[in-house]
Amino acid sequence: MSIVVHIPHSSTLIPAAERSAFVLNDEALRAELLRMTDAYTDELFAPWADDVTAVVYPYSRLLVDPERFREDAEEPMAARGMGAVYTRTSHGEPLRARRGDPERLRLLTAYYDPHHRALAEAVAAKLQRHGRCLVVDAHSFRSRPLPCDVHQSPNRPDICIGTDPFHTPPALAQRAVDAFAAEGWSVAVNRPYAGALVPIEVYGVDARVSAIMVEVRRGLYMNEATGERLTNLAGIRAQLAQALSGLRLS
């Protein structure tokens, strides 16, 4: 079975033309980017086998978050000001000036929709060629919870596996737990984060598309206070590749 790895939160890029919409000064914006960016996940989850295709979102999630549902009415985090277009920071402070629905639609059309088309096309190509596809939704998370997090327990695992009731077969979830535990890491399922993303076109209707979310605790590979990579980042990548290689379904 072929694999699409989805990497939505690795970038810090906010185009210069969009900067004025944010009410944070440069120092505060840098701090928020450090808190919210899944730094180095584009390296950690770079394709580890010939049949793996990466779809990487090239912009910061603070601009538009492609991991959220497009419509706020469907997105639980929208109640915290963190739907597809964030209006609040991770600490609940104002992030951007409110400019109404036309501006939100412009952002979604310019940044959200093209990324999701690319993801859908990558998955469709795998289905056409192989008949099945596994989407690995790749993330990292802080060692300590942010105020916006639903789970506030400081007891966080090394690896969080996220599942979807329709798209994550129990055998796949168990295989993931076993594979990452075999690398010596502590593993939790749907804690501190839950769910797994697939293209909306197949969501809940096409069982040929399986999905699993893999979140890596940032303290394993980076200095969370400065954003600097640790010297063992390449080793962590090798361990991830070894574990991910065992995620294929029979």
MARDREN-973665 format. One line per field, with one value per residue (C-alpha): residue number from 1; residue in one letter; x, y, z. Coordinates in steps of 0.05 Angstrom, whole numbers. Each point is the difference from the previous one (the first is absolute). Layout:
drenfi	NUM | ... .
kollo	A | ... .
xx	X | ... .
yy	Y | ... .
zz	Z | ... .
REM end
This chain:
drenfi	1 | 2 | 3 | 4 | 5 | 6 | 7 | 8 | 9 | 10 | 11 | 12 | 13 | 14 | 15 | 16 | 17 | 18 | 19 | 20 | 21 | 22 | 23 | 24 | 25 | 26 | 27 | 28 | 29 | 30 | 31 | 32 | 33 | 34 | 35 | 36 | 37 | 38 | 39 | 40 | 41 | 42 | 43 | 44 | 45 | 46 | 47 | 48 | 49 | 50 | 51 | 52 | 53 | 54 | 55 | 56 | 57 | 58 | 59 | 60 | 61 | 62 | 63 | 64 | 65 | 66 | 67 | 68 | 69 | 70 | 71 | 72 | 73 | 74 | 75 | 76 | 77 | 78 | 79 | 80 | 81 | 82 | 83 | 84 | 85 | 86 | 87 | 88 | 89 | 90 | 91 | 92 | 93 | 94 | 95 | 96 | 97 | 98 | 99 | 100 | 101 | 102 | 103 | 104 | 105 | 106 | 107 | 108 | 109 | 110 | 111 | 112 | 113 | 114 | 115 | 116 | 117 | 118 | 119 | 120 | 121 | 122 | 123 | 124 | 125 | 126 | 127 | 128 | 129 | 130 | 131 | 132 | 133 | 134 | 135 | 136 | 137 | 138 | 139 | 140 | 141 | 142 | 143 | 144 | 145 | 146 | 147 | 148 | 149 | 150 | 151 | 152 | 153 | 154 | 155 | 156 | 157 | 158 | 159 | 160 | 161 | 162 | 163 | 164 | 165 | 166 | 167 | 168 | 169 | 170 | 171 | 172 | 173 | 174 | 175 | 176 | 177 | 178 | 179 | 180 | 181 | 182 | 183 | 184 | 185 | 186 | 187 | 188 | 189 | 190 | 191 | 192 | 193 | 194 | 195 | 196 | 197 | 198 | 199 | 200 | 201 | 202 | 203 | 204 | 205 | 206 | 207 | 208 | 209 | 210 | 211 | 212 | 213 | 214 | 215 | 216 | 217 | 218 | 219 | 220 | 221 | 222 | 223 | 224 | 225 | 226 | 227 | 228 | 229 | 230 | 231 | 232 | 233 | 234 | 235 | 236 | 237 | 238 | 239 | 240 | 241 | 242 | 243 | 244 | 245 | 246 | 247 | 248 | 249 | 250 .
kollo	M | S | I | V | V | H | I | P | H | S | S | T | L | I | P | A | A | E | R | S | A | F | V | L | N | D | E | A | L | R | A | E | L | L | R | M | T | D | A | Y | T | D | E | L | F | A | P | W | A | D | D | V | T | A | V | V | Y | P | Y | S | R | L | L | V | D | P | E | R | F | R | E | D | A | E | E | P | M | A | A | R | G | M | G | A | V | Y | T | R | T | S | H | G | E | P | L | R | A | R | R | G | D | P | E | R | L | R | L | L | T | A | Y | Y | D | P | H | H | R | A | L | A | E | A | V | A | A | K | L | Q | R | H | G | R | C | L | V | V | D | A | H | S | F | R | S | R | P | L | P | C | D | V | H | Q | S | P | N | R | P | D | I | C | I | G | T | D | P | F | H | T | P | P | A | L | A | Q | R | A | V | D | A | F | A | A | E | G | W | S | V | A | V | N | R | P | Y | A | G | A | L | V | P | I | E | V | Y | G | V | D | A | R | V | S | A | I | M | V | E | V | R | R | G | L | Y | M | N | E | A | T | G | E | R | L | T | N | L | A | G | I | R | A | Q | L | A | Q | A | L | S | G | L | R | L | S .
xx	0 | 27 | 6 | -12 | 32 | -35 | 44 | -44 | 35 | 75 | 5 | 8 | -13 | -49 | 3 | 20 | -66 | -38 | 42 | -42 | -61 | 35 | -5 | 61 | 66 | 59 | 26 | -68 | -12 | 67 | -18 | -68 | 32 | 49 | -58 | -45 | 47 | 14 | 73 | 42 | -58 | 13 | 69 | -22 | -56 | 33 | -17 | 33 | -17 | -11 | -76 | -6 | -23 | 5 | -51 | 30 | -39 | 48 | -29 | -7 | -63 | -8 | -17 | -50 | -1 | -13 | -9 | -66 | -67 | -13 | -65 | 1 | -67 | 35 | 65 | 1 | 61 | -37 | -32 | 70 | 13 | 42 | -41 | 30 | 15 | 25 | -25 | 33 | 69 | 16 | -8 | -67 | 24 | -21 | 42 | -27 | -46 | -70 | -17 | -64 | -22 | 26 | 72 | -8 | -25 | 58 | 50 | -33 | -3 | 72 | 33 | -46 | -33 | 63 | 32 | -60 | -4 | 72 | -14 | -62 | 38 | 57 | -48 | -40 | 63 | 18 | -70 | 2 | 67 | -5 | -73 | 15 | 35 | 24 | 3 | 51 | -18 | 67 | 8 | 40 | -22 | 28 | 23 | -45 | -72 | -20 | -61 | -39 | 10 | -59 | 44 | 36 | 36 | 76 | 11 | 12 | 25 | 57 | -46 | -75 | -39 | -65 | -55 | -65 | -60 | -10 | 69 | 44 | -9 | 15 | 57 | 34 | -5 | 29 | 55 | 19 | 2 | 43 | 47 | 15 | 4 | 52 | 44 | 0 | -51 | -61 | -63 | -72 | -61 | -41 | 36 | 16 | -28 | -51 | -23 | 32 | -10 | -22 | -24 | -71 | -22 | 12 | -13 | -46 | -19 | 61 | 30 | 56 | 32 | 29 | 29 | 41 | 29 | 70 | 22 | 71 | 17 | 45 | 47 | 26 | 33 | 1 | 11 | -71 | 21 | 43 | -24 | 69 | 7 | 36 | 59 | -42 | -52 | 27 | -3 | -73 | -16 | 31 | -41 | -64 | 15 | 10 | -66 | -38 | 25 | -42 | -66 | -22 | -63 | 0 .
yy	0 | 69 | 57 | 75 | 37 | 65 | 53 | 61 | 39 | 1 | 69 | 69 | 38 | 58 | 38 | 73 | 22 | -35 | 25 | 62 | -41 | -24 | 45 | -31 | 36 | -36 | -28 | -26 | -30 | -36 | -28 | -24 | -32 | -37 | -26 | -20 | -25 | -75 | 17 | -48 | -47 | 8 | -31 | -51 | -27 | 9 | -60 | -62 | -48 | 2 | -5 | 59 | 67 | 62 | 57 | 59 | 63 | 57 | 54 | 9 | -26 | 70 | 24 | -56 | -68 | -56 | -51 | 32 | -11 | 55 | 24 | 24 | -33 | -68 | 16 | -7 | 44 | 58 | 13 | 18 | 46 | -53 | -24 | -2 | 75 | 15 | 62 | -17 | -23 | -63 | 42 | 28 | 69 | 36 | -23 | 39 | 57 | -24 | 17 | -40 | -58 | 26 | 2 | -70 | -26 | 33 | -35 | -67 | 6 | 22 | -48 | -54 | -24 | -9 | -42 | -45 | -9 | -22 | -49 | -28 | -7 | -38 | -48 | -9 | -17 | -53 | -30 | -2 | -35 | -45 | -3 | 20 | 57 | 14 | 73 | 13 | 67 | 25 | 47 | 18 | 27 | 37 | -36 | 45 | 16 | 68 | 36 | -16 | -75 | -42 | -49 | 38 | -57 | 12 | -75 | -4 | -60 | 0 | -19 | 14 | -43 | 31 | -42 | 9 | -46 | -13 | 6 | -33 | -75 | -27 | -43 | 63 | 37 | -59 | -9 | 73 | -5 | -62 | 29 | 64 | -36 | -45 | 61 | 11 | 56 | 8 | 0 | 23 | -3 | 63 | 35 | 57 | 7 | -41 | -13 | -11 | 40 | -25 | 41 | 24 | -34 | -69 | 17 | -52 | -31 | -34 | -56 | -9 | 60 | -15 | 53 | 8 | 61 | -3 | 55 | 3 | 36 | 58 | -8 | -64 | 38 | 75 | 53 | 23 | 67 | 22 | -42 | -27 | -72 | -50 | -39 | -64 | 24 | -46 | -59 | 16 | 4 | -69 | -29 | 31 | -29 | -69 | 4 | 29 | -55 | -48 | 36 | -34 | -41 | -71 .
zz	0 | -18 | 49 | 0 | 57 | 16 | 34 | 15 | 55 | -15 | -31 | 32 | -65 | 2 | -66 | 8 | -31 | 57 | 59 | 13 | 18 | 64 | 61 | 34 | -3 | -31 | 66 | 21 | -69 | 2 | 69 | -25 | -61 | 45 | 43 | -58 | -55 | -5 | -13 | -42 | -14 | -75 | 14 | 51 | -44 | -68 | -45 | 29 | -57 | -75 | 6 | 48 | -27 | 43 | -1 | 39 | 15 | -17 | 46 | 74 | 34 | 29 | -70 | -15 | 34 | -51 | 56 | 22 | -32 | -50 | 32 | 72 | 14 | -10 | 37 | 76 | 8 | -33 | 68 | 25 | -58 | -35 | -59 | -69 | 5 | 70 | 36 | 67 | 22 | 38 | 64 | -20 | -19 | -64 | -60 | -59 | -15 | -15 | -72 | -10 | -43 | -67 | 27 | 30 | -66 | -37 | 46 | -7 | -76 | -5 | 50 | 27 | -64 | -43 | 55 | 7 | -75 | 1 | 56 | -35 | -65 | 34 | 33 | -64 | -38 | 51 | -4 | -75 | -1 | 61 | 20 | 72 | 35 | 70 | 22 | 55 | 33 | 27 | 59 | 62 | 67 | 59 | 62 | 42 | -20 | -27 | 29 | -64 | 7 | 19 | 40 | 55 | 34 | 2 | -6 | -75 | -39 | -50 | -56 | -8 | -49 | -26 | -30 | -38 | 14 | -75 | -31 | 53 | 4 | 70 | -29 | -27 | 66 | 38 | -51 | 9 | 75 | -3 | -53 | 39 | 67 | -32 | -10 | 75 | 1 | 45 | -42 | 12 | -46 | -10 | 57 | 3 | -71 | -38 | -71 | -67 | -64 | -69 | -60 | 12 | -65 | 31 | 73 | 30 | -67 | -31 | 41 | -50 | 33 | 68 | 46 | 62 | 35 | 27 | 49 | 27 | 65 | -18 | 59 | -33 | -57 | 13 | 54 | 10 | 31 | -58 | -59 | -13 | -23 | 44 | -26 | 1 | -49 | -55 | 47 | 18 | -74 | -10 | 57 | -28 | -69 | 31 | 37 | -59 | -45 | 41 | -10 | -64 | 3 | -24 .
REM end
